[in-house]
Every structure is written in structure tokens, then in C-alpha cells.
Amino acid sequence: MHFILSGLAEAWHLICHPDAQLRSVVTVTLELAFGSTVVALVLGVPLGLALGIGRFRGRRVALIAANGGFGLPPVLVGLVVFLLISRSGPLGALDLVYTVPGMVVAQTILNLPIVVAIVATGAQAVSPNLLEQSRALGASFTQSMLLAMAEARVSVMVAAVACIGASFSEVGAVVIVGGNINLQTQTIAGAILTTVAQGRYSEAIALGVILLGVVLVLTAFATLVQHGRRTDARAVRRIAV
């Protein structure tokens, strides 16, 4: 019990007086989370919308693959990416191994199925009549996709939050690709892994508290944004009536 209380006290001290290591792991974690989430959204939202509202051969198989992507083993993804970007790998010239960009690549592969599956589910709930009316009024395919994205924006927000949360907690893939190098590629989760292995439990608890706090702050922000959009939508409906 004593080391738990000691860990909580150390967490408060680190928050009030962050050292170089804490600043480094927080910075790397945020770069990894937001970088991989943005890339996954840019690639995954159009794919999810196409799977959600499109009607084409192979759509069902693609949906199954996207849903199955939730179960991608992070360690396997990390191993494959590491072999591709290692010095002797086919992409070794990019010099991504043991770097934050390399970690972003691995995490993006893990995040992409999350975005595609969640956005596709949200797009399937969009009224087909709405899309048919937009096409009847002369909307192009791109405009119809943008309309579907606006209607499924809550799903896009949920996908973003899910990706950020997954990025914060990921250890296997990013440790293999990034090497968990102190002050360079070590994330908060990687630092927790290291401190526990070394028996520095108080420091591990402190980092855990900080990680939980960051996740809660970002989740609360996303919830407020989502609630604000719903409030604006209700106001627009009242004005229209």
C-alpha cells in the first residue's frame, strides 16, 4: 500500500515539476497518437464511407476484413513493419527504424481498420433517401460522400477517440519499431513497461496516473465537441421550424 501512495505522490510531483524524461515521453506519445490518428482518418474515412453507402462487388468481404482488423496482433504488425523498414529491409533507405515516424506507420496500420469499420457502420445508418435526393438534385459522388460524412460525423469523432486511446495504450508494435529508446522514442506506455521491469513501481504508478489523465482530458474534449455539435443541430432545427 505504501508504494501505491508513494506513486500517487510522485505523480503529483512529476505533474507539477516535469523533468526531461517526462516531457520526452509525453511529447513522443502525443506525436504518435495524433500523427497516426490523422493519417488513419485521412485514409480510412473515405474507405469507410464507400463501404457504408456504396454498392459494389466485394463490399461484404471488405467489411468483414475491416471488422477483422480490430483483432490484428500488434506484435505481428510491429514485426512486419520492422522487417520492412529495417536497414536490410526493402524500405530501409527511408531510415524509419527506431524513429517516431516509423512508429506512426505501425500505429496507423493498427488504427486504419478501426476508422474504416466505425465510419462504415455510421454511414450505413445514413438515410438512403437523403443520398438519393442529393443525387437527384445533381450532386456529384464526392458531394454525396461529403454529405454522408456530415451525417456520420459522430462516428468519425468516435473513430478518432478510439484511435487516440489505442495509440496511447499501444506497446507491442511501437516498442518493436521504435526500440523504446529513452528520450527519443519512448512513449508513456513504454516507460511504464520499463519501470515495472526494473522494479520502480512508484514511478510506474506515477506514469500510469499521467497517462490516464491525458486520456480523460482528450476524451472529455471530444465529448464536449460532440455535444456542442448536437446542440447546434437542435438549434438549427428549432429555427427551421
N, C-alpha and C positions, 0 to 999 in steps of 0.2 A: 504493500500500500504506500510505503514511503516513497518508492521510486516513481509511482504514479503522480503523487503530489509534487514531487521534485520536477517531474517532466512538465506538469502544468505551469509551475513557477518559471521553469526555464523557457517555456513557450512564450509566456508574457514578457520575459526579459528580452528574448530574441525579437519579438514584435516591436518592442519599444526601442531596442538598440540593435538593429540588424547588423550582422557582420558581413564580411566579403563573401563567405560561403553561402549564407542565406540569400543575399542579393543575387548571387550567381544562379542558385538552383531555382529561385522564383522566376528570374528572367528567362532561363532556358525552358522552364515549364510553360510559361506564358507564350513564348515564341513557338514551341512545339504545338501547344493546344490551338492557338489561333491560326497559325500557319496551316496546319493540316486541316483544320475545320473549314477555312476559307477555300482551299483548293478542293476539298471534298464537296463543298456546296456548289462551287462553280461547275464541277464535272457531274455531280450527282443530281442536282435539281432538274436540269433538262432531261436526264435519263429517267428520273422518277416520274416526271410529268408525262413523258412519252409512254411509259409503261402504264401509267394510270388512266390516261384518256385516249391513248392510241388503240387502234385495232389492226393488228398485223400478225403475220405468221411467226410463231416462235415467241409470242408475248408471254404466254403462260410459263414457258421454260425459263425465260429471262426473269420473271417474277420469282420463280422458285429459286433460281440462282442468287437473286438479291437477298431473299429471306435466309437462304442457307449461308450467306456471307456473314451473318451475325455470329456464326459458330466458327469462323476462321481462327485457327490456333495462332495466337500472337507470336509464340516462339518460332513456329514454322515460317510465318511471314517474315520475321526478323532474320531467320537463317537464309531464306531465299534472297531477300534484299541484300544481305551482307555478301552472299556469293556473287551477286550481280555487280555490286559496286566496289568490291574489294580490289586491291591493286592488280591481281591477276584475273579479275573477272572481266566480262565483256564491256562493262561500263566503268572500268577502273580509271579511265582517262578523266572522268568527271571529278575525281578526287572527293567523293562524298562520304567515304567511310570515316567513322569517328568524327562526324560533324553534325551540327544541328540540322542543316538541310537534308542530310541523309536520313536522320531520324524522322523528319517531316514526311519524307517519301514513304517510309514504312508505316507511319501512323495514318497517312492518307489512304493507304490501301486498306487499313482496318476500318477507317471511317466511311469510306465510299459506300459499302453495302448498307450501312445504317441510314445514310441520307437517301439512297435510292429507294429502299424499302419503305421508309416512313413517308416520304413525299409521294410515292406511288399510292400508298394507302389513302393519304389525304386527297389526292387528285381523283381517286375513284369515287369519293363522296361528293364531288362537284356535280351539280345537276347537268345531265346531258342536254336538257332543253336550253340551258343558258349558252352552252357552246354552240349548239345548232343555230340559235338566234344570232349569235355573233357572226357565224359564217354566212348566214342568210343576209346579214347587213353588209357583207363584203369584207369581213375581217380576214386577214391572211392567217396562215398556220402559226406564224410567230406571234401575231397578236392574240390568237386564241390561246396559245401557250402562256402568254403573259397574263391573260385573264384568269386562266386556271391557276397560275401561281398566286395571283392576288387572292383568289378564293381559298386556296390551300395554304395561305401564309402561316397559319398556326402550326401546321405540320412542318413547314420549313423551320420555324422557330424551335419546335420540339427536336427536330433533327440536329440543329446547331447545338442546342444544350446537351443532347446525348453525345455528340462528338466531342465537345469540350470536356464533359465528365469522363468519357472513355480515355481521352488523351491525358488527363490529369492522373488517372489511376494506372495507366499502362506501364509495365515494367519490362516484360519479356522482350518484345520487339525492339524497343528503343535502347535497352541495355546492350543487346547483341550488336545493333548497328552503330550506336553511339559510343559504346565502350564504358559508359558510366564514369567518365573521367572528371575528377574533381576540378571545379572552377572552369570547366569547358563544356562538357556535355551531360553533366549530372543533373537530373530532374529531382523534384521533391520526393517522388516515389522511389527513385533510385537511391537517393540519400537515406531514406528510411531503411531500405534493404541493406545498405552498407552498415549503418549504425546498429541495426539489430544483430547483424552477423558479428559485429565487433563487441557486442555486449553493452553498447552505450544506449541503454534503454530510455533514460531521461531525455536524451537528445532526440531519439526516435519518436517519443511521445510528443515532444515539442513540435517536430516537423509534421507529425500527423495532425495536430491541432491546427497548425497553419494551413495545411492542405485542405482540411475540412472547412476552415473559414473562407478560403478563396473560392471553393466550390459553392458554398452557401451564398456568398456575395454575388457571384455571377448568376446563380440560379434565381436569386431574388430580383436581380436586374432584369433578367429575361422575362420573369413573371410580370413585373411592373410594365414592361414594354407591351407584352401581350394583352394585359388588362387595359392599358391605355388605348390600344387599337380597337378593342372590343367596345370601349366606351365611346370612341369616336364614331364607330359604325352605328351604334344605337342613336347617337345624336343626329347622324345624317338621316336615319330612318324617321326620327321624330319630325325633323324639318321637312322631309319629303311628304309626310302625312299632313 
